[in-house]
Each structure stands twice: as C-alpha cells, then as structure tokens.
Amino acid sequence: MMLIKSWRFITLILSALVTGMAFCHALELPAKMQYSASQYIAIQNSLYVAFGPPNIGGFVEVTALLTAIALAVLVRKRRPALQLTLVAITFMLLAFPVIFFAFTEPANVVIRSATPESIPANWEQLRHHWEYSHLARFFCYLAALSALVISVLVETPVRYVRDLV
C-alpha cells in the first residue's frame, strides 16, 4: 500500500511538472505568433535549451511516462484506478512520442540550425507546427494529470473525506 502511495506521489509530481512545462508554451503562444522571424528564431534557440534532451525537461517528460506505466502495473488489480491510469498513459503517449515526433521535433531540427541572420524560408509554417503542437501537448498532459488525480480521488474513502471537512 505504501509503495503504491509513494509511486502515485512521484507520478503525480512528474506529471504536474510536464504539464507545467507544456502550459508555459501554451501561455506564450499568442505573443510568439506576433514575433518577427529573427525574434522567433533567437528566442527558440536560447530560451528553450533546458526543455529538451539532454537537459532536465526531456528527462522529466520521459520519466513521467515511465512512472505512469509502472503505476499501471502496481494498480493493475484496482479498478477504476487502473482504467484511469491507462487513460493517463494514453494521453501521455499521444503527447510524447506521437505529437512531439510528428510536429514538434521536425520543427526543432530546422529551427536549431537557423540563426536570426539565416531564417528558413518556411519559418512561419515551422512556427505554427511548433506552437500548436505544444498547445495540443498541453491539453494531452492536462488530461493525463486529471486522470491521475481522479484515480486517487476515486480510491479515497468517503468517510475519510467527511472527517476532513
């Protein structure tokens, strides 16, 4: 029981961190859609260094997914916790690797090699792919985090909740 509680805590924290990183991108989208090409390239190649591998952001994203998968194994005999954890994993897998490798990373590859002086001809298309893929990833991670929180709430005894109020 304590192992499941500890593992849930770790999974929730990592999922919250990933959701927070994605939320940052969602909040920045309106302003960044107004930037000039040189501004956009300069910001992309300086501000987001820690978000991806080999830095902490990439580690947190992969680890959140792996801990959720391990959590599913730990709660495999507990319904509806298992179903909700599987929903969370599905949304996490949609965010990473599906959306990330289909839209975000191809834009990253081109943008990383660009400079404010050497703008790719399709930079606006790349910006759209990058920004809107991150918005989609935010909603996926928010759904995943919500499913994980609900999986804990459905297992919280009603009598315990009443005692707290």
N, C-alpha and C positions, 0 to 999 in steps of 0.2 A: 504494500500500500504506500509506504513512504517513497519507494523507488518511483512509482507512478506519479505521485505528487511532485517530487523533485524534477522528474523528467518533463512533466507538464509545465512547471515553472520555467525551466530552461527553454523549452519550445516556445512558450508564450513571449518570453523576453526577446528571443531572437526574431520571432515573427513580428513583434512590435518594432524592433529596430529596422527590419527590412521594409515594413510598411511606412515607417517614418522617413526612410531614405526616398522611397517612391513618392511620398507625399510632398517632400521638398521639390521634386521635379514637377509635380502637378501644380504647385503654387507658383513656380517660376514660369510656367508655360506662357501665360498672357504677355508678360514683359519680354520674354525672349523671342516671341513671334514678331516683335516690333524692331528687334536689333538689326543693324546693318550686317552685311556678310562678314566684314572684318571684326566687328564686335563679337558676333556669334562664334566665329572660329577661335578668337582669342580666349573667350570665356570657356568654351568647351574644352580647350586644351590646357587650361590652368585650374579651373575650379573643381573639376570632377576627378582629379587624379586618384584620390583616396576611395572613390566609389567602386572601382573595379579591381581586378587582379593586377598585381599580386598584393594589393593593399587590403585593408580591413573590410571594405564594402563587399568585395567579391567573396571573401571568407565567410562573412555573416550570412550572405544570401544562400550559399551552398549549405552551410551548417544548419540554417533554419529548416531547409528542406529535409536534410538527413535526420535531424532530431524529430521532425514530424513523422517521418517514415518509421523511425524506431518507436515513437509513441504509439503508432497504429499497432505495432506488434505487441506492445505492452498492454494495450486496452482491447485486444482482439476478442475477448470474451465479454466485453461490456458494451451493451447496446443501450442507447443510441450514441454513446461516446465514440465507438468505432466508426459508425457511419459519418459522423460529423468530422472526425479526424481525416477520414478518406476524402470528404468534400474539401477540406483544407488543403490536403496534399494535391488534389486535382487542380485547384486554383493556383497553387504554388508552381506546379509543373507547367501550367499554361503561361504563367508569368516568366518562369525560367525553367526550362530552356526554350519553349516554343516561341513566345513573342520576342524574347531577347535575341535569339539567333535568327529569327525570320526578319526582324525590322531594326532593332537597336544596334546590334553588333555590326551589320553591314554598313550602317551609317558611321559608327565609331571608327571603323577601319579607314574610311576615306577621310573623315574629319581629323583623325590623329595625324595623318600625313600632311594635312593642309597647314598653312600659316596665314596670318592676316594679309600677307602680300601675295599668296598663291591660293586663291579661292577656287574650289571646284566649280565647274560650270553648273552643276545640278545641286548646288548647296541648299537651295530652298526646298527641294524635294527631300534631301537628306535631313534637313531641319524638321520637316513635317514627320518623316518616319521616326526620327529620334524622339521628338517631343510627344507625339501622340502615342507612340508605343510605350513611353513611360507613363502616360496617363492611363492607358489600358492596364499596364502592370500594377499601377497603384490600386485600381479597382479590384484586380485579382488578389493582391495581397491583403486589401481591406476585407474582402470576402473570406479569405483564408483565416485571417486573425479572428474575424467574427465567429466563424465556425468553431475555432479552437476555444474561444471564450464560452460560447454556448455549450460546448461539450463539457466544460467544467460546471457550468450553471445547472445543467440538467441532472448532474450527479450530486449536487449539493442538497442534502436533506432539507425538506420543508421545515421541520421542527428547528433545525439549526438557524435557518433564515429568520424564523419568528423570534427566536431568542435574541437575535442581534438588533431587532427593531424596537 
